[in-house]
Amino acid sequence: MTAHEKPLFRDLDPDEAEPEVTEVESLCMNCQCNGITRILLTKIPYYKEVVLMSFECMECGYKNNEIQPGGTIEEQGVRATLRVQNIEDMNRKVVKSDHCCVKIPHIDFEIPSQTQKGEVTTVEGVISRAITGLEQDQPVRRKDHPEAAILIDDFVKKLEDLKLVSEPFTIIFEDISGNSFVENPYAPKADPYCKKELFHRTAEQDHLLGIFSREEVSDGTTEVAEPNLLQGMGKDNVTYEDLQGEVLTFKTNCSNCNTPCDTNMKVTSKRI
């Protein structure tokens, strides 16, 4: 394979000075000026191909990061049940898609699917982000609704205690798209503390992902959205050069109001 025939999704190479990143000028939803979106197509070991995206606006300083699956939606959903035993487990890497629901039964806590953008984080990072979200409006809440603020402070304390791992607890990652992943530090051996299960989606869950049966499509009343980033293209045979001129469409959430929407992406020849 020549330098001009590199695969679309490449393994990260520690010997490579700078990974192949594509820059795209895009609109900042915070100030309506133009910022820069950086896109990296890569593979995560023992997982799959992913698209990493980061946006930065030079005008207002707004930044965000997200991850999208680089392939198709899986045939089945996935549920990973991790028993957190120590601080090392808190440092496990987690790939969490938009459709991932996170549950911590020990404190009756849940992060519903499609309420956060996909991200690459850690178990501790998932809990820390939840704490940040709960504390966001606490100053105003303490003034207007002091009773509710006290209850939230108590719950934040429970989340903070989990980060210390004073006792083992269970955290569940359930993703109907099958595109979430919890790192296995024992790979390629089986993980003794994380149970991975595949499950069949319901018709309603399929519809949330834009998947419909032929019968549902043929009745003419269903608007079908393509959930696959590389729609219409055989990703196993696609090179970077093949992607030039193609406009890719994939599902995401609006960074301003979190409403589901389509993102159109065109790869250009400008790289850093």
ChimeraX commands (.cxc) that place a marker at each C-alpha (Angstrom):
marker #1 position 0.00,0.00,0.00 radius 0.5
marker #1 position 1.49,3.35,-1.05 radius 0.5
marker #1 position 1.44,6.57,0.94 radius 0.5
marker #1 position -1.51,7.73,-1.19 radius 0.5
marker #1 position -3.52,4.57,-0.44 radius 0.5
marker #1 position -3.64,4.74,3.33 radius 0.5
marker #1 position -6.75,3.19,4.93 radius 0.5
marker #1 position -9.45,5.58,6.03 radius 0.5
marker #1 position -9.31,4.47,9.68 radius 0.5
marker #1 position -5.73,4.06,10.87 radius 0.5
marker #1 position -4.24,2.84,14.13 radius 0.5
marker #1 position -2.67,5.58,16.22 radius 0.5
marker #1 position 1.08,5.29,15.77 radius 0.5
marker #1 position 3.23,6.46,18.74 radius 0.5
marker #1 position 6.13,6.96,16.31 radius 0.5
marker #1 position 4.09,9.34,14.18 radius 0.5
marker #1 position 4.93,12.94,15.12 radius 0.5
marker #1 position 1.44,14.23,14.30 radius 0.5
marker #1 position -1.63,12.08,13.56 radius 0.5
marker #1 position -3.50,12.79,10.35 radius 0.5
marker #1 position -6.08,15.39,11.38 radius 0.5
marker #1 position -8.52,17.17,9.06 radius 0.5
marker #1 position -9.53,20.77,9.77 radius 0.5
marker #1 position -12.94,22.10,8.74 radius 0.5
marker #1 position -14.19,25.66,9.23 radius 0.5
marker #1 position -17.58,25.52,10.94 radius 0.5
marker #1 position -20.10,27.75,12.70 radius 0.5
marker #1 position -19.84,28.37,16.44 radius 0.5
marker #1 position -23.28,27.88,18.01 radius 0.5
marker #1 position -22.26,30.08,20.94 radius 0.5
marker #1 position -21.35,33.34,19.15 radius 0.5
marker #1 position -22.30,32.58,15.50 radius 0.5
marker #1 position -18.74,33.27,14.31 radius 0.5
marker #1 position -16.62,30.72,12.46 radius 0.5
marker #1 position -14.46,28.29,14.39 radius 0.5
marker #1 position -12.40,25.21,13.55 radius 0.5
marker #1 position -13.51,21.58,13.82 radius 0.5
marker #1 position -10.69,19.04,13.91 radius 0.5
marker #1 position -11.52,15.50,12.81 radius 0.5
marker #1 position -9.47,12.36,13.40 radius 0.5
marker #1 position -10.48,8.97,12.00 radius 0.5
marker #1 position -8.82,6.21,13.99 radius 0.5
marker #1 position -9.16,2.77,15.59 radius 0.5
marker #1 position -9.41,2.02,19.31 radius 0.5
marker #1 position -7.64,-1.23,20.28 radius 0.5
marker #1 position -10.01,-4.13,21.03 radius 0.5
marker #1 position -12.93,-1.93,19.93 radius 0.5
marker #1 position -13.59,-0.47,16.47 radius 0.5
marker #1 position -13.24,2.51,14.14 radius 0.5
marker #1 position -14.31,5.89,15.52 radius 0.5
marker #1 position -14.47,9.53,14.44 radius 0.5
marker #1 position -13.05,11.94,17.02 radius 0.5
marker #1 position -14.14,15.56,16.65 radius 0.5
marker #1 position -13.15,18.68,18.56 radius 0.5
marker #1 position -14.38,22.23,17.98 radius 0.5
marker #1 position -12.76,25.48,19.08 radius 0.5
marker #1 position -13.89,29.06,18.47 radius 0.5
marker #1 position -11.09,31.63,18.50 radius 0.5
marker #1 position -13.60,34.47,18.94 radius 0.5
marker #1 position -15.42,33.45,22.14 radius 0.5
marker #1 position -13.27,30.55,23.36 radius 0.5
marker #1 position -16.09,27.97,23.20 radius 0.5
marker #1 position -14.86,24.37,22.94 radius 0.5
marker #1 position -16.43,20.93,22.76 radius 0.5
marker #1 position -15.44,17.37,21.94 radius 0.5
marker #1 position -17.40,14.36,20.81 radius 0.5
marker #1 position -17.02,10.89,19.36 radius 0.5
marker #1 position -19.07,9.16,16.67 radius 0.5
marker #1 position -18.90,5.52,15.57 radius 0.5
marker #1 position -17.09,5.15,12.27 radius 0.5
marker #1 position -19.10,2.16,11.10 radius 0.5
marker #1 position -22.61,0.81,11.13 radius 0.5
marker #1 position -24.96,0.51,14.07 radius 0.5
marker #1 position -24.47,-2.95,15.58 radius 0.5
marker #1 position -27.02,-5.71,15.08 radius 0.5
marker #1 position -27.60,-5.84,18.84 radius 0.5
marker #1 position -27.36,-3.47,21.77 radius 0.5
marker #1 position -24.64,-3.89,24.38 radius 0.5
marker #1 position -24.73,-3.79,28.17 radius 0.5
marker #1 position -21.48,-3.61,30.17 radius 0.5
marker #1 position -21.81,-4.16,33.92 radius 0.5
marker #1 position -18.62,-3.13,35.71 radius 0.5
marker #1 position -17.90,-3.92,39.35 radius 0.5
marker #1 position -15.63,-1.08,40.50 radius 0.5
marker #1 position -13.24,-2.49,43.09 radius 0.5
marker #1 position -10.51,0.14,43.40 radius 0.5
marker #1 position -9.08,3.41,42.07 radius 0.5
marker #1 position -7.55,1.58,39.09 radius 0.5
marker #1 position -11.06,0.68,37.92 radius 0.5
marker #1 position -12.00,4.37,38.08 radius 0.5
marker #1 position -9.27,5.02,35.51 radius 0.5
marker #1 position -10.66,2.56,32.96 radius 0.5
marker #1 position -11.27,4.21,29.61 radius 0.5
marker #1 position -14.88,4.41,28.46 radius 0.5
marker #1 position -16.21,5.06,24.97 radius 0.5
marker #1 position -19.74,6.36,25.48 radius 0.5
marker #1 position -22.00,7.05,22.49 radius 0.5
marker #1 position -24.98,9.42,22.40 radius 0.5
marker #1 position -27.27,6.42,22.91 radius 0.5
marker #1 position -25.55,5.13,26.05 radius 0.5
marker #1 position -27.53,5.08,29.30 radius 0.5
marker #1 position -25.46,4.99,32.51 radius 0.5
marker #1 position -26.84,3.54,35.75 radius 0.5
marker #1 position -25.42,3.26,39.26 radius 0.5
marker #1 position -27.96,1.11,41.16 radius 0.5
marker #1 position -26.20,1.58,44.53 radius 0.5
marker #1 position -27.40,5.20,44.73 radius 0.5
marker #1 position -30.36,4.91,42.30 radius 0.5
marker #1 position -28.64,7.17,39.74 radius 0.5
marker #1 position -29.18,7.23,35.98 radius 0.5
marker #1 position -27.92,9.29,33.04 radius 0.5
marker #1 position -30.53,8.76,30.28 radius 0.5
marker #1 position -29.45,8.16,26.70 radius 0.5
marker #1 position -29.22,11.12,24.29 radius 0.5
marker #1 position -28.77,13.63,27.11 radius 0.5
marker #1 position -25.00,13.89,26.58 radius 0.5
marker #1 position -22.81,13.84,23.50 radius 0.5
marker #1 position -20.65,10.84,22.79 radius 0.5
marker #1 position -17.22,11.01,24.37 radius 0.5
marker #1 position -14.04,9.16,25.24 radius 0.5
marker #1 position -13.61,9.41,28.99 radius 0.5
marker #1 position -13.01,7.28,32.10 radius 0.5
marker #1 position -15.31,5.85,34.76 radius 0.5
marker #1 position -14.24,8.70,37.03 radius 0.5
marker #1 position -14.84,11.16,34.18 radius 0.5
marker #1 position -18.44,9.96,33.80 radius 0.5
marker #1 position -19.10,10.58,37.50 radius 0.5
marker #1 position -17.26,13.92,37.49 radius 0.5
marker #1 position -19.31,15.15,34.53 radius 0.5
marker #1 position -22.50,14.21,36.37 radius 0.5
marker #1 position -21.34,16.17,39.42 radius 0.5
marker #1 position -20.55,19.21,37.27 radius 0.5
marker #1 position -24.01,19.07,35.71 radius 0.5
marker #1 position -25.77,18.83,39.07 radius 0.5
marker #1 position -23.74,21.71,40.56 radius 0.5
marker #1 position -24.19,23.99,37.56 radius 0.5
marker #1 position -27.27,25.88,38.82 radius 0.5
marker #1 position -26.77,25.38,42.54 radius 0.5
marker #1 position -26.02,29.07,43.39 radius 0.5
marker #1 position -29.38,30.15,41.94 radius 0.5
marker #1 position -31.15,27.10,43.34 radius 0.5
marker #1 position -29.88,27.78,46.87 radius 0.5
marker #1 position -31.50,31.20,46.66 radius 0.5
marker #1 position -34.80,30.28,44.98 radius 0.5
marker #1 position -35.29,26.66,46.10 radius 0.5
marker #1 position -33.10,26.00,49.16 radius 0.5
marker #1 position -34.78,22.67,50.01 radius 0.5
marker #1 position -34.06,21.26,46.54 radius 0.5
marker #1 position -30.50,22.59,46.69 radius 0.5
marker #1 position -29.88,20.72,49.95 radius 0.5
marker #1 position -31.12,17.46,48.42 radius 0.5
marker #1 position -28.85,17.93,45.40 radius 0.5
marker #1 position -25.87,18.73,47.65 radius 0.5
marker #1 position -26.50,15.48,49.51 radius 0.5
marker #1 position -26.63,13.54,46.24 radius 0.5
marker #1 position -23.44,15.19,44.96 radius 0.5
marker #1 position -21.76,14.04,48.18 radius 0.5
marker #1 position -22.78,10.45,47.35 radius 0.5
marker #1 position -21.21,10.78,43.90 radius 0.5
marker #1 position -18.03,12.26,45.38 radius 0.5
marker #1 position -17.83,9.33,47.81 radius 0.5
marker #1 position -18.05,6.89,44.89 radius 0.5
marker #1 position -14.90,8.43,43.39 radius 0.5
marker #1 position -12.99,7.45,46.56 radius 0.5
marker #1 position -14.08,3.80,46.14 radius 0.5
marker #1 position -14.37,3.34,49.89 radius 0.5
marker #1 position -16.51,0.32,49.01 radius 0.5
marker #1 position -17.12,-1.56,45.73 radius 0.5
marker #1 position -20.04,-0.47,43.57 radius 0.5
marker #1 position -21.57,-1.39,40.22 radius 0.5
marker #1 position -21.92,0.90,37.20 radius 0.5
marker #1 position -23.86,-0.17,34.10 radius 0.5
marker #1 position -23.37,1.15,30.56 radius 0.5
marker #1 position -26.30,0.20,28.31 radius 0.5
marker #1 position -26.22,1.25,24.65 radius 0.5
marker #1 position -28.97,0.31,22.21 radius 0.5
marker #1 position -26.67,1.14,19.26 radius 0.5
marker #1 position -23.98,-1.27,20.50 radius 0.5
marker #1 position -21.35,1.45,20.09 radius 0.5
marker #1 position -20.14,1.91,23.67 radius 0.5
marker #1 position -17.13,0.23,25.24 radius 0.5
marker #1 position -15.44,-0.23,28.62 radius 0.5
marker #1 position -11.69,-0.87,28.61 radius 0.5
marker #1 position -10.52,-4.34,29.56 radius 0.5
marker #1 position -7.11,-3.98,31.27 radius 0.5
marker #1 position -6.72,-7.77,31.16 radius 0.5
marker #1 position -7.10,-8.03,27.36 radius 0.5
marker #1 position -6.85,-10.32,25.51 radius 0.5
marker #1 position -7.94,-12.34,28.57 radius 0.5
marker #1 position -11.51,-12.13,29.86 radius 0.5
marker #1 position -12.34,-9.30,32.25 radius 0.5
marker #1 position -13.25,-10.79,35.66 radius 0.5
marker #1 position -14.98,-7.60,36.86 radius 0.5
marker #1 position -16.87,-6.47,33.76 radius 0.5
marker #1 position -19.71,-8.51,32.27 radius 0.5
marker #1 position -20.58,-7.75,28.65 radius 0.5
marker #1 position -24.00,-8.76,27.33 radius 0.5
marker #1 position -25.62,-8.34,23.93 radius 0.5
marker #1 position -29.37,-7.85,23.69 radius 0.5
marker #1 position -31.99,-7.57,20.96 radius 0.5
marker #1 position -33.54,-4.15,20.51 radius 0.5
marker #1 position -37.26,-3.52,20.63 radius 0.5
marker #1 position -39.02,-1.97,17.63 radius 0.5
marker #1 position -39.21,1.33,19.50 radius 0.5
marker #1 position -35.46,1.28,20.13 radius 0.5
marker #1 position -34.84,0.54,16.44 radius 0.5
marker #1 position -36.93,3.58,15.52 radius 0.5
marker #1 position -34.87,5.78,17.84 radius 0.5
marker #1 position -31.83,4.75,15.79 radius 0.5
marker #1 position -33.58,5.34,12.46 radius 0.5
marker #1 position -33.99,1.62,11.74 radius 0.5
marker #1 position -37.29,0.48,10.22 radius 0.5
marker #1 position -38.56,-2.76,8.73 radius 0.5
marker #1 position -39.40,-3.03,5.02 radius 0.5
marker #1 position -43.09,-3.15,5.92 radius 0.5
marker #1 position -42.81,0.10,7.88 radius 0.5
marker #1 position -41.00,1.78,5.00 radius 0.5
marker #1 position -43.32,0.47,2.28 radius 0.5
marker #1 position -46.45,1.93,3.87 radius 0.5
marker #1 position -45.13,5.38,2.93 radius 0.5
marker #1 position -45.72,6.96,6.35 radius 0.5
marker #1 position -42.24,6.50,7.78 radius 0.5
marker #1 position -39.40,8.94,7.22 radius 0.5
marker #1 position -36.20,6.91,7.35 radius 0.5
marker #1 position -32.89,8.46,8.36 radius 0.5
marker #1 position -29.57,6.85,7.53 radius 0.5
marker #1 position -27.78,6.10,10.83 radius 0.5
marker #1 position -24.50,5.02,9.25 radius 0.5
marker #1 position -21.71,7.58,8.96 radius 0.5
marker #1 position -20.29,5.94,5.84 radius 0.5
marker #1 position -23.68,5.47,4.24 radius 0.5
marker #1 position -23.61,3.93,0.81 radius 0.5
marker #1 position -19.87,3.25,0.96 radius 0.5
marker #1 position -18.12,-0.01,1.78 radius 0.5
marker #1 position -15.87,1.23,4.58 radius 0.5
marker #1 position -13.52,-1.74,4.29 radius 0.5
marker #1 position -12.54,-0.61,0.80 radius 0.5
marker #1 position -12.57,3.15,1.33 radius 0.5
marker #1 position -9.32,5.13,1.35 radius 0.5
marker #1 position -8.78,8.74,2.33 radius 0.5
marker #1 position -8.59,9.70,-1.34 radius 0.5
marker #1 position -11.91,7.97,-2.09 radius 0.5
marker #1 position -13.55,10.18,0.52 radius 0.5
marker #1 position -12.59,13.40,-1.28 radius 0.5
marker #1 position -15.75,14.99,-2.67 radius 0.5
marker #1 position -18.11,12.82,-0.60 radius 0.5
marker #1 position -20.49,14.51,1.86 radius 0.5
marker #1 position -21.04,12.34,4.93 radius 0.5
marker #1 position -24.23,12.62,6.98 radius 0.5
marker #1 position -24.52,11.35,10.53 radius 0.5
marker #1 position -26.82,11.82,13.49 radius 0.5
marker #1 position -25.81,14.10,16.35 radius 0.5
marker #1 position -27.32,16.53,18.84 radius 0.5
marker #1 position -27.37,20.31,18.56 radius 0.5
marker #1 position -24.61,21.73,20.79 radius 0.5
marker #1 position -26.88,24.65,21.69 radius 0.5
marker #1 position -30.20,22.97,22.60 radius 0.5
marker #1 position -29.33,19.22,22.43 radius 0.5
marker #1 position -32.10,18.53,19.89 radius 0.5
marker #1 position -31.33,15.57,17.56 radius 0.5
marker #1 position -30.19,16.78,14.14 radius 0.5
marker #1 position -28.05,15.85,11.12 radius 0.5
marker #1 position -24.41,16.85,10.72 radius 0.5
marker #1 position -22.98,17.04,7.20 radius 0.5
marker #1 position -19.21,16.60,6.91 radius 0.5
marker #1 position -17.00,16.96,3.86 radius 0.5
marker #1 position -13.36,15.92,4.04 radius 0.5
marker #1 position -10.98,18.35,2.34 radius 0.5
marker #1 position -7.33,18.13,1.47 radius 0.5
marker #1 position -6.30,20.57,4.20 radius 0.5
marker #1 position -4.46,18.69,6.95 radius 0.5
marker #1 position -2.13,19.47,9.81 radius 0.5
marker link #1:1,2 radius 0.2
marker link #1:2,3 radius 0.2
marker link #1:3,4 radius 0.2
marker link #1:4,5 radius 0.2
marker link #1:5,6 radius 0.2
marker link #1:6,7 radius 0.2
marker link #1:7,8 radius 0.2
marker link #1:8,9 radius 0.2
marker link #1:9,10 radius 0.2
marker link #1:10,11 radius 0.2
marker link #1:11,12 radius 0.2
marker link #1:12,13 radius 0.2
marker link #1:13,14 radius 0.2
marker link #1:14,15 radius 0.2
marker link #1:15,16 radius 0.2
marker link #1:16,17 radius 0.2
marker link #1:17,18 radius 0.2
marker link #1:18,19 radius 0.2
marker link #1:19,20 radius 0.2
marker link #1:20,21 radius 0.2
marker link #1:21,22 radius 0.2
marker link #1:22,23 radius 0.2
marker link #1:23,24 radius 0.2
marker link #1:24,25 radius 0.2
marker link #1:25,26 radius 0.2
marker link #1:26,27 radius 0.2
marker link #1:27,28 radius 0.2
marker link #1:28,29 radius 0.2
marker link #1:29,30 radius 0.2
marker link #1:30,31 radius 0.2
marker link #1:31,32 radius 0.2
marker link #1:32,33 radius 0.2
marker link #1:33,34 radius 0.2
marker link #1:34,35 radius 0.2
marker link #1:35,36 radius 0.2
marker link #1:36,37 radius 0.2
marker link #1:37,38 radius 0.2
marker link #1:38,39 radius 0.2
marker link #1:39,40 radius 0.2
marker link #1:40,41 radius 0.2
marker link #1:41,42 radius 0.2
marker link #1:42,43 radius 0.2
marker link #1:43,44 radius 0.2
marker link #1:44,45 radius 0.2
marker link #1:45,46 radius 0.2
marker link #1:46,47 radius 0.2
marker link #1:47,48 radius 0.2
marker link #1:48,49 radius 0.2
marker link #1:49,50 radius 0.2
marker link #1:50,51 radius 0.2
marker link #1:51,52 radius 0.2
marker link #1:52,53 radius 0.2
marker link #1:53,54 radius 0.2
marker link #1:54,55 radius 0.2
marker link #1:55,56 radius 0.2
marker link #1:56,57 radius 0.2
marker link #1:57,58 radius 0.2
marker link #1:58,59 radius 0.2
marker link #1:59,60 radius 0.2
marker link #1:60,61 radius 0.2
marker link #1:61,62 radius 0.2
marker link #1:62,63 radius 0.2
marker link #1:63,64 radius 0.2
marker link #1:64,65 radius 0.2
marker link #1:65,66 radius 0.2
marker link #1:66,67 radius 0.2
marker link #1:67,68 radius 0.2
marker link #1:68,69 radius 0.2
marker link #1:69,70 radius 0.2
marker link #1:70,71 radius 0.2
marker link #1:71,72 radius 0.2
marker link #1:72,73 radius 0.2
marker link #1:73,74 radius 0.2
marker link #1:74,75 radius 0.2
marker link #1:75,76 radius 0.2
marker link #1:76,77 radius 0.2
marker link #1:77,78 radius 0.2
marker link #1:78,79 radius 0.2
marker link #1:79,80 radius 0.2
marker link #1:80,81 radius 0.2
marker link #1:81,82 radius 0.2
marker link #1:82,83 radius 0.2
marker link #1:83,84 radius 0.2
marker link #1:84,85 radius 0.2
marker link #1:85,86 radius 0.2
marker link #1:86,87 radius 0.2
marker link #1:87,88 radius 0.2
marker link #1:88,89 radius 0.2
marker link #1:89,90 radius 0.2
marker link #1:90,91 radius 0.2
marker link #1:91,92 radius 0.2
marker link #1:92,93 radius 0.2
marker link #1:93,94 radius 0.2
marker link #1:94,95 radius 0.2
marker link #1:95,96 radius 0.2
marker link #1:96,97 radius 0.2
marker link #1:97,98 radius 0.2
marker link #1:98,99 radius 0.2
marker link #1:99,100 radius 0.2
marker link #1:100,101 radius 0.2
marker link #1:101,102 radius 0.2
marker link #1:102,103 radius 0.2
marker link #1:103,104 radius 0.2
marker link #1:104,105 radius 0.2
marker link #1:105,106 radius 0.2
marker link #1:106,107 radius 0.2
marker link #1:107,108 radius 0.2
marker link #1:108,109 radius 0.2
marker link #1:109,110 radius 0.2
marker link #1:110,111 radius 0.2
marker link #1:111,112 radius 0.2
marker link #1:112,113 radius 0.2
marker link #1:113,114 radius 0.2
marker link #1:114,115 radius 0.2
marker link #1:115,116 radius 0.2
marker link #1:116,117 radius 0.2
marker link #1:117,118 radius 0.2
marker link #1:118,119 radius 0.2
marker link #1:119,120 radius 0.2
marker link #1:120,121 radius 0.2
marker link #1:121,122 radius 0.2
marker link #1:122,123 radius 0.2
marker link #1:123,124 radius 0.2
marker link #1:124,125 radius 0.2
marker link #1:125,126 radius 0.2
marker link #1:126,127 radius 0.2
marker link #1:127,128 radius 0.2
marker link #1:128,129 radius 0.2
marker link #1:129,130 radius 0.2
marker link #1:130,131 radius 0.2
marker link #1:131,132 radius 0.2
marker link #1:132,133 radius 0.2
marker link #1:133,134 radius 0.2
marker link #1:134,135 radius 0.2
marker link #1:135,136 radius 0.2
marker link #1:136,137 radius 0.2
marker link #1:137,138 radius 0.2
marker link #1:138,139 radius 0.2
marker link #1:139,140 radius 0.2
marker link #1:140,141 radius 0.2
marker link #1:141,142 radius 0.2
marker link #1:142,143 radius 0.2
marker link #1:143,144 radius 0.2
marker link #1:144,145 radius 0.2
marker link #1:145,146 radius 0.2
marker link #1:146,147 radius 0.2
marker link #1:147,148 radius 0.2
marker link #1:148,149 radius 0.2
marker link #1:149,150 radius 0.2
marker link #1:150,151 radius 0.2
marker link #1:151,152 radius 0.2
marker link #1:152,153 radius 0.2
marker link #1:153,154 radius 0.2
marker link #1:154,155 radius 0.2
marker link #1:155,156 radius 0.2
marker link #1:156,157 radius 0.2
marker link #1:157,158 radius 0.2
marker link #1:158,159 radius 0.2
marker link #1:159,160 radius 0.2
marker link #1:160,161 radius 0.2
marker link #1:161,162 radius 0.2
marker link #1:162,163 radius 0.2
marker link #1:163,164 radius 0.2
marker link #1:164,165 radius 0.2
marker link #1:165,166 radius 0.2
marker link #1:166,167 radius 0.2
marker link #1:167,168 radius 0.2
marker link #1:168,169 radius 0.2
marker link #1:169,170 radius 0.2
marker link #1:170,171 radius 0.2
marker link #1:171,172 radius 0.2
marker link #1:172,173 radius 0.2
marker link #1:173,174 radius 0.2
marker link #1:174,175 radius 0.2
marker link #1:175,176 radius 0.2
marker link #1:176,177 radius 0.2
marker link #1:177,178 radius 0.2
marker link #1:178,179 radius 0.2
marker link #1:179,180 radius 0.2
marker link #1:180,181 radius 0.2
marker link #1:181,182 radius 0.2
marker link #1:182,183 radius 0.2
marker link #1:183,184 radius 0.2
marker link #1:184,185 radius 0.2
marker link #1:185,186 radius 0.2
marker link #1:186,187 radius 0.2
marker link #1:187,188 radius 0.2
marker link #1:188,189 radius 0.2
marker link #1:189,190 radius 0.2
marker link #1:190,191 radius 0.2
marker link #1:191,192 radius 0.2
marker link #1:192,193 radius 0.2
marker link #1:193,194 radius 0.2
marker link #1:194,195 radius 0.2
marker link #1:195,196 radius 0.2
marker link #1:196,197 radius 0.2
marker link #1:197,198 radius 0.2
marker link #1:198,199 radius 0.2
marker link #1:199,200 radius 0.2
marker link #1:200,201 radius 0.2
marker link #1:201,202 radius 0.2
marker link #1:202,203 radius 0.2
marker link #1:203,204 radius 0.2
marker link #1:204,205 radius 0.2
marker link #1:205,206 radius 0.2
marker link #1:206,207 radius 0.2
marker link #1:207,208 radius 0.2
marker link #1:208,209 radius 0.2
marker link #1:209,210 radius 0.2
marker link #1:210,211 radius 0.2
marker link #1:211,212 radius 0.2
marker link #1:212,213 radius 0.2
marker link #1:213,214 radius 0.2
marker link #1:214,215 radius 0.2
marker link #1:215,216 radius 0.2
marker link #1:216,217 radius 0.2
marker link #1:217,218 radius 0.2
marker link #1:218,219 radius 0.2
marker link #1:219,220 radius 0.2
marker link #1:220,221 radius 0.2
marker link #1:221,222 radius 0.2
marker link #1:222,223 radius 0.2
marker link #1:223,224 radius 0.2
marker link #1:224,225 radius 0.2
marker link #1:225,226 radius 0.2
marker link #1:226,227 radius 0.2
marker link #1:227,228 radius 0.2
marker link #1:228,229 radius 0.2
marker link #1:229,230 radius 0.2
marker link #1:230,231 radius 0.2
marker link #1:231,232 radius 0.2
marker link #1:232,233 radius 0.2
marker link #1:233,234 radius 0.2
marker link #1:234,235 radius 0.2
marker link #1:235,236 radius 0.2
marker link #1:236,237 radius 0.2
marker link #1:237,238 radius 0.2
marker link #1:238,239 radius 0.2
marker link #1:239,240 radius 0.2
marker link #1:240,241 radius 0.2
marker link #1:241,242 radius 0.2
marker link #1:242,243 radius 0.2
marker link #1:243,244 radius 0.2
marker link #1:244,245 radius 0.2
marker link #1:245,246 radius 0.2
marker link #1:246,247 radius 0.2
marker link #1:247,248 radius 0.2
marker link #1:248,249 radius 0.2
marker link #1:249,250 radius 0.2
marker link #1:250,251 radius 0.2
marker link #1:251,252 radius 0.2
marker link #1:252,253 radius 0.2
marker link #1:253,254 radius 0.2
marker link #1:254,255 radius 0.2
marker link #1:255,256 radius 0.2
marker link #1:256,257 radius 0.2
marker link #1:257,258 radius 0.2
marker link #1:258,259 radius 0.2
marker link #1:259,260 radius 0.2
marker link #1:260,261 radius 0.2
marker link #1:261,262 radius 0.2
marker link #1:262,263 radius 0.2
marker link #1:263,264 radius 0.2
marker link #1:264,265 radius 0.2
marker link #1:265,266 radius 0.2
marker link #1:266,267 radius 0.2
marker link #1:267,268 radius 0.2
marker link #1:268,269 radius 0.2
marker link #1:269,270 radius 0.2
marker link #1:270,271 radius 0.2
marker link #1:271,272 radius 0.2
view
